[in-house]
Amino acid sequence: MNQFLQNNSFLIIIFLLLIIFILMGGMIFILYKLLTQSKKELPPLAEVITPTKLLSEKFPLIPLPVVERYTCIHHKDAPSVGSCLICEEVFCADCLVDHESMHFCKEHFRTYANFKWKQITDTRTTPDHPEEGVYIHNFKRDIWINKNIPSFVMTHYKINIENDYIESFIQLNVRLEDVDKLIVELEKYKALT
């Protein structure tokens, strides 16, 4: 075997160099394709079908499906960076106001600043029952879309690292003047869902 390697060492070296050049050429070609490939644009709207659409005939209070947007509602070329807690529309960095870890569009930041707010729910969800607070989000959307009543949902998390367990607390905040009316409506809404 050693005699074979000694007699053909030149051919073996040429063969190995050829393989190396082919691999390098393939890598250069792939890199070139990746760098020159035009970026695919995200569609401006993508509809997410949710179970709410299926239940809307049986439970008319449940809002229409969520529509996701990838660009600012005011600046079609600017990517969205977050959504307003009140209207749930998406906005670019120039249109979104950050206040105490809450995000509002400029119009609804004025709404937030001009009213006193009160939390009317503190629903606990767990990994075993994550759906417990869905009705709060749906109710919030319903009163905004159908009645133009502003409100916002805050979610706070409690994390137990030792047991790998996460709880969330979903809190609906409404204007002080709407508290009594919305507590009653929320209970009726919860009973329907």
C-alpha positions in Angstrom: 0.0 0.0 0.0 2.9 2.4 0.8 4.4 1.7 -2.6 1.0 2.6 -4.3 0.9 5.9 -2.3 4.5 6.8 -3.2 4.0 6.0 -6.9 0.7 7.9 -7.1 1.2 10.7 -4.6 1.3 13.4 -7.3 -2.0 12.2 -8.7 -3.6 12.0 -5.2 -2.4 15.6 -4.4 -3.9 16.9 -7.7 -7.2 15.0 -7.0 -7.4 16.6 -3.5 -6.7 20.0 -4.8 -9.4 19.6 -7.4 -11.9 18.7 -4.8 -10.9 21.7 -2.6 -11.3 24.0 -5.7 -14.7 22.6 -6.5 -15.9 23.0 -2.9 -14.5 26.6 -2.7 -16.2 27.4 -6.0 -19.5 26.0 -4.7 -19.2 28.1 -1.5 -18.4 31.2 -3.5 -21.4 30.6 -5.8 -23.8 30.2 -2.9 -22.4 33.3 -1.2 -22.8 35.3 -4.4 -26.4 34.1 -4.8 -27.2 35.0 -1.2 -25.7 38.5 -1.5 -27.3 39.4 -4.9 -30.7 37.9 -4.2 -33.3 40.7 -4.0 -35.0 40.9 -0.7 -38.5 39.6 -0.8 -41.1 42.1 0.4 -43.5 41.1 3.1 -47.1 41.5 2.1 -48.7 44.6 3.5 -51.5 42.7 5.1 -51.8 39.0 6.1 -55.0 37.8 7.6 -54.8 35.5 10.5 -57.9 33.2 10.7 -58.8 32.6 14.3 -61.5 30.6 16.0 -63.3 33.8 16.6 -64.4 33.9 13.0 -65.9 30.5 13.3 -67.7 31.4 16.5 -68.9 34.9 15.3 -72.3 33.6 14.2 -73.0 31.8 17.5 -71.5 34.6 19.6 -72.0 37.9 17.8 -70.1 39.9 20.5 -66.8 38.2 19.5 -64.9 40.6 17.2 -63.8 39.8 13.6 -60.4 38.0 13.0 -57.2 39.8 13.7 -55.5 41.4 10.7 -51.7 41.7 11.0 -49.9 44.6 9.3 -46.2 44.9 8.8 -45.9 48.6 7.9 -47.0 51.7 9.8 -50.6 52.7 9.2 -49.4 56.3 8.4 -46.2 55.6 6.6 -46.6 52.7 4.2 -42.8 52.4 3.6 -41.9 52.4 7.3 -41.8 49.0 9.1 -44.0 48.8 12.2 -42.3 48.6 15.5 -45.3 48.2 17.8 -49.0 48.6 18.3 -51.1 51.1 20.2 -52.6 49.7 23.3 -55.9 51.4 22.6 -56.6 51.1 18.9 -54.3 48.1 18.3 -53.1 49.6 15.0 -49.4 49.3 14.2 -47.0 52.2 13.9 -43.4 53.1 13.0 -41.0 54.5 15.6 -41.9 58.1 14.6 -45.6 57.5 15.2 -45.5 55.5 18.4 -45.3 57.1 21.9 -43.6 55.1 24.6 -44.8 56.0 28.1 -43.9 53.9 31.2 -43.4 50.7 29.1 -46.8 51.3 27.4 -47.1 52.2 23.7 -49.7 54.5 22.2 -50.2 56.2 18.9 -50.0 60.0 19.3 -53.8 60.4 19.1 -54.5 57.8 21.8 -51.7 58.9 24.0 -53.7 62.1 24.4 -56.7 60.0 25.3 -54.7 58.1 27.9 -53.3 61.4 29.3 -56.7 63.1 29.5 -58.6 60.5 31.5 -58.2 58.6 34.7 -58.1 54.9 34.3 -59.0 51.9 36.5 -58.2 48.3 36.3 -61.3 46.1 36.3 -59.8 42.6 35.8 -56.9 40.7 37.1 -57.4 37.3 35.5 -54.7 34.7 36.1 -53.6 32.3 33.4 -51.3 29.4 33.7 -49.5 27.0 31.3 -52.3 24.5 32.0 -55.1 27.1 31.2 -53.6 29.8 28.9 -57.1 30.5 27.4 -58.5 32.0 30.7 -57.9 35.6 29.6 -58.9 35.4 25.9 -62.3 36.8 26.6 -60.8 40.0 28.1 -58.9 40.7 24.8 -62.0 39.9 22.8 -64.1 42.2 25.0 -61.6 45.0 24.7 -61.6 44.7 20.9 -65.4 44.5 20.8 -66.0 47.7 22.9 -63.4 49.5 20.7 -64.7 48.4 17.3 -68.4 48.4 18.0 -68.8 51.2 20.6 -65.6 53.3 20.3 -64.9 52.9 24.0 -61.2 53.2 24.7 -59.5 50.7 27.0 -56.2 48.8 27.2 -55.0 45.4 28.4 -51.8 45.0 30.4 -50.3 41.6 31.1 -48.0 41.0 34.0 -46.0 37.9 34.5 -44.9 35.9 37.5 -42.1 33.5 36.8 -41.1 30.7 39.1 -37.6 29.7 37.8 -37.1 26.8 40.1 -40.3 25.0 39.0 -40.2 26.4 35.4 -43.7 27.8 35.8 -45.1 31.0 34.4 -48.3 32.7 35.4 -49.7 35.8 33.7 -52.2 38.3 35.1 -54.4 40.0 32.4 -55.6 43.4 33.4 -58.3 45.4 31.5 -58.0 49.1 32.2 -60.9 51.4 31.4 -61.8 55.0 31.8 -63.0 55.8 35.3 -66.3 57.1 33.9 -66.9 53.7 32.2 -66.1 51.4 35.1 -69.6 50.5 36.4 -71.1 50.0 32.9 -68.2 47.9 31.6 -68.0 45.7 34.7 -71.6 44.6 34.0 -71.0 44.3 30.2 -67.8 42.2 30.8 -69.7 39.7 33.0 -72.4 39.3 30.3 -69.7 38.9 27.7 -67.9 36.3 29.7 -71.1 34.3 30.2 -71.6 34.3 26.4 -68.2 32.9 25.6 
